[in-house]
Amino acid sequence: MERWRLLDVEWPDKPYYNLAVEEAIALAVEAGKAPNTLRFWRNDNTVVIGRLQCVSLEVKLRECLNYGVKVVRRFTGGGAVYHDLENLNYAVSLRRPTLIPGDDVGLGFRKVGEAVALGLRRLGVEACFVPVNDLQVGGRKISGMAGSLLQGLLFIHGCLLVGSNLEVLSKVLRIPREKLESKGVKAPRARVTTLRDEVGRSLSMEEVKEALALGFEEAFNIKLERGRLTSWELEKAEELYREKYSTVEWNLGPCVFCPERDKDLKILRQIASEK
Amino acid sequence: MVKLYHAVHRSQNGKTLRVCLSVEEGKIVQAVFTGDFFAEPSESLIRLGEALKGVNLRREDLEKAVSSFLRRERVWLLGVEPKDFVEVILKAGKV
């Protein structure tokens, strides 16, 4: 049976570094410097936007400043999400070729979604995968995924709403009218749920991680072994933190059109400098 | 005179595609696509915007330019289709 590394490493107050570690792990697995890996981790009070999103159009930056919310861009596509300590992130780095047919990202979402759903079932919650990249419980989203296909790697990560503060989420994200209309709901709060709401009792993060780990073992037919970051990964993470994730250029993105771009750049700097 | 436009389009798969567009005399000067879909290599999205420079705001011209770019650069998309790029530009140009 194949063995995967299980990493439980996080820097909740350093979201830029957390994302740098995320990519460093992916690059290490791709380069064959680390085995296939499942990582659990959290950010505190952070908006994470998709690789292809315009931060000015998706995020209310001034509100982020008011609420002390950090903003960071990830290296995978998909939509903006709000992370706090009650949100659990899972990330899978698989060296290609993987057992997923064609190393297809869409099928990767389905397979990882199946693993998470098996984990949630252990907690008494029935979740189902809804394409393109969501897990839902009773028609409400509980987890969203994002992914990337590199030359030698299939990478999928997602966030699971364990008990997040959804009020902050709706204050700091701009949800396009077109999206709300198409979902047939007025407020984003109405289309998401949390694990705590579904289970109806308080859950420890350890309990959730344990259930998800078993779900991954079952779905992928693998054995997880606790491991740690290698020195190569730590060095790579430092470099990515310094040269990419902590820079306003990366987080601001490519949309040179925005009339407020200069103002947004200043706010992003301010957000990054706040402790 | 250069005019600026922005539009949001929802794909059939429920993904959001935005465009910020500048147009002069019916031709695209610059186009920047953003959204919550997936594309690899991700840099190709910027190059798509550049490749549309000088293209007329007409459906047939846009379809041709978008599909030939995506094929040539072997862009992989998930959540949106080539036609969605055309739709969002036409929507922006209509405002």
Contacts between the chains, C-beta under 8 A, distances in Angstrom:
chain1	res1	chain2	res2	distance
A	50	B	35	7.9
A	50	B	36	5.4
A	51	B	42	5.2
A	52	B	33	7.6
A	52	B	34	5.7
A	52	B	35	5.9
A	52	B	36	7.5
A	52	B	37	6.8
A	52	B	38	7.8
A	52	B	39	6.3
A	52	B	42	6.2
A	52	B	45	6.0
A	53	B	34	5.4
A	53	B	35	6.6
A	53	B	36	6.3
A	54	B	18	6.6
A	54	B	20	7.5
A	54	B	32	7.6
A	54	B	34	4.0
A	57	B	6	8.0
A	57	B	18	6.2
A	57	B	34	6.8
A	76	B	38	7.6
A	77	B	36	7.2
A	77	B	37	6.1
A	77	B	38	3.7
A	77	B	39	6.3
A	77	B	42	7.0
A	77	B	78	7.7
A	77	B	79	7.8
A	78	B	36	5.6
A	78	B	37	7.8
A	78	B	38	6.6
A	79	B	16	7.4
A	79	B	36	3.4
A	80	B	36	7.4
A	105	B	38	6.4
A	105	B	78	5.8
A	106	B	78	5.6
A	131	B	13	7.1
A	132	B	13	5.3
A	132	B	14	7.2
A	132	B	15	6.8
A	132	B	38	7.9
A	132	B	78	6.3
A	132	B	79	4.9
A	133	B	79	7.8
A	146	B	38	7.5
A	147	B	38	7.0
A	148	B	38	7.8
A	148	B	40	6.7
A	149	B	40	5.5
A	149	B	76	7.0
A	176	B	8	4.9
A	176	B	16	5.7
A	176	B	18	7.9
A	177	B	8	7.8
A	178	B	8	4.9
A	178	B	9	7.4
A	178	B	10	5.1
A	178	B	16	6.9
A	179	B	10	6.7
A	179	B	16	5.7
A	182	B	10	5.1
A	182	B	14	6.5
A	183	B	14	8.0
A	253	B	34	7.4
A	254	B	32	6.4
A	254	B	34	7.8
A	254	B	46	5.5
A	255	B	20	6.0
A	255	B	32	5.0
A	255	B	34	5.9
A	256	B	30	7.9
A	256	B	32	6.8
A	257	B	4	6.7
A	257	B	6	7.9
A	257	B	20	3.9
A	257	B	22	7.1
A	257	B	30	7.3
A	257	B	32	5.7
A	258	B	20	7.3
